[in-house]
Amino acid sequence: PDVTDPAVAALPWPAYDPATPLVEQVQRASAWIADVFGGSCEPPPDGESRPDGGPLAAVAAAGRAGPADRAHLLVCAVRAWGFAARYVVGHADPDYDAPTGHGALHPWVEVLVPGAGWRGIDPLLQLVADDTFVPVAVGRDRDDTTPWRAAVASGLEDGPPDHRLTMRRLQAQGEQ
């Protein structure tokens, strides 16, 4: 990756191998992120905070990566190989045990595979994104994928509005 921060440049970034299918390499890069930054997205220790989706230098220094960080790292690795990659945020199947929580927005990455189109990889859940992933916003990075913006002129005397989203799998006709 083209990085300027020494901590980010010092990471053992996965190399591109033209003899290996691109999707397989992206899956390996996703596994590399889990190896380097841990398999789970545990919150930082007490007294220490770093927002998920911050600069990669902070991710490298902390040695931990949240869901947005993992997607950002995977986008960087794929782009460094010379392939198009984009950051996607949306909802994953509620049956997946995602640390982002049921109904919460969940990031993943899509890679433009020559001759096959855009293919999604989830670097947190270590899954290929399929039709159980519902995209809400797509962009170059997290900053491009804010799915909504709101402004409230009044009425916040009782605090901010409470919004909830519940997802469930529907059965097709004839299924039991």
C-alpha positions in Angstrom: 0.0 0.0 0.0 1.0 3.6 -0.7 1.2 4.8 2.9 3.2 7.6 4.5 2.9 6.7 8.1 5.8 4.5 9.2 3.6 2.4 11.5 1.2 1.6 8.6 4.0 1.0 6.2 5.7 -1.4 8.6 2.7 -3.7 8.6 3.4 -7.1 6.9 1.0 -6.4 4.0 0.0 -9.4 1.9 1.7 -9.5 -1.5 -0.2 -10.1 -4.8 0.4 -13.4 -6.5 -0.8 -13.4 -10.2 -1.0 -17.3 -10.1 -3.7 -17.3 -7.4 -7.3 -16.3 -8.2 -8.1 -12.8 -7.0 -11.1 -13.7 -4.8 -8.9 -16.3 -3.0 -6.2 -13.7 -2.4 -8.8 -11.2 -1.1 -10.0 -13.9 1.3 -6.4 -14.6 2.4 -5.9 -10.8 2.9 -9.1 -10.8 5.0 -7.7 -13.6 7.1 -4.4 -11.7 7.4 -6.3 -8.8 8.9 -7.8 -11.1 11.5 -4.4 -12.6 12.3 -2.6 -9.2 12.7 -5.4 -7.4 14.5 -7.1 -10.3 16.3 -10.1 -12.4 15.4 -12.6 -10.3 17.4 -13.5 -6.7 17.7 -13.2 -6.3 21.5 -13.7 -2.8 22.9 -10.5 -1.1 23.9 -9.3 -1.4 27.5 -10.8 1.1 30.1 -9.5 4.6 29.7 -8.4 4.0 26.1 -10.5 5.0 23.2 -10.1 5.2 19.4 -13.1 5.5 17.2 -13.7 2.7 14.7 -12.9 4.0 11.2 -10.2 6.4 12.3 -6.8 6.8 10.6 -4.9 3.6 9.8 -1.9 5.0 11.7 -4.0 4.8 14.9 -5.2 1.3 14.0 -1.6 0.1 13.5 -0.4 1.8 16.7 -3.3 0.3 18.8 -2.9 -3.2 17.3 -6.7 -3.5 17.1 -9.1 -3.0 14.3 -12.9 -2.5 14.5 -15.3 -3.5 11.7 -14.8 -0.2 9.7 -11.0 -0.4 10.2 -10.9 -4.0 8.8 -12.9 -3.0 5.7 -10.6 0.0 5.2 -7.5 -2.2 5.6 -8.8 -4.7 3.0 -9.7 -1.9 0.6 -6.1 -0.6 0.9 -4.5 -4.0 0.3 -6.6 -4.7 -2.8 -6.0 -1.3 -4.3 -2.2 -1.7 -3.6 -2.4 -4.8 -5.9 -3.8 -2.6 -8.6 -7.5 -3.7 -8.4 -10.6 -1.6 -7.8 -12.1 -2.0 -4.4 -15.0 -0.2 -2.7 -16.3 0.2 0.8 -19.8 -0.9 1.4 -22.0 -0.4 4.4 -25.4 -2.1 5.0 -27.0 -4.9 6.9 -25.8 -8.5 7.2 -28.1 -11.4 7.7 -29.4 -11.2 11.3 -28.5 -14.9 11.8 -24.8 -14.1 11.6 -23.2 -13.4 14.9 -21.9 -10.0 14.0 -20.3 -7.9 16.8 -21.8 -4.8 15.2 -25.2 -6.0 16.6 -28.5 -6.9 15.1 -29.9 -4.1 12.9 -26.6 -2.1 13.1 -24.9 -1.0 10.0 -22.1 -3.4 9.0 -19.2 -2.7 6.6 -17.7 -5.0 4.0 -15.6 -4.7 0.8 -16.4 -5.2 -2.8 -13.7 -6.0 -5.3 -14.0 -5.7 -9.1 -12.9 -9.1 -10.3 -12.0 -9.0 -14.0 -14.6 -10.8 -16.0 -16.8 -11.5 -13.0 -17.9 -8.1 -11.7 -18.1 -6.9 -8.1 -17.7 -9.5 -5.4 -18.1 -8.8 -1.7 -15.9 -10.0 1.1 -16.6 -9.4 4.8 -13.3 -9.0 6.6 -15.0 -9.2 10.0 -17.2 -12.3 9.6 -14.7 -13.8 7.1 -17.5 -14.5 4.6 -18.2 -13.9 1.0 -21.0 -11.4 0.8 -24.0 -12.8 -0.9 -27.7 -11.9 -1.2 -28.0 -12.0 2.6 -26.0 -8.8 2.7 -28.1 -5.7 2.0 -26.1 -2.7 0.9 -27.2 0.8 2.0 -24.3 2.9 0.7 -21.2 2.3 -1.4 -18.2 4.5 -1.7 -14.4 4.9 -1.8 -14.2 4.7 2.0 -16.2 5.2 5.2 -16.5 8.9 4.7 -18.4 8.3 1.4 -20.8 5.9 2.9 -22.7 7.8 5.6 -26.1 6.5 4.7 -28.1 9.3 6.1 -27.7 12.8 7.5 -30.3 14.5 9.6 -30.9 17.8 11.2 -33.6 18.5 13.8 -34.5 22.1 14.4 -36.5 21.6 17.6 -38.1 18.9 19.7 -35.0 17.5 21.3 -36.1 18.5 24.8 -36.6 14.7 25.6 -33.3 13.7 23.9 -32.5 12.5 20.4 -35.0 10.4 18.6 -34.9 6.6 19.1 -34.5 4.6 15.8 -34.5 0.8 15.5 -34.3 -1.6 12.6 -35.3 -5.2 12.9 -34.4 -7.6 10.1 -35.7 -11.1 9.8 -35.6 -13.7 7.0 -38.9 -14.2 5.2 -39.9 -17.6 4.0 -40.6 -18.1 0.3 -44.0 -19.4 -0.7 -44.3 -23.1 0.0 -41.5 -23.1 2.6 -42.3 -24.3 6.1 
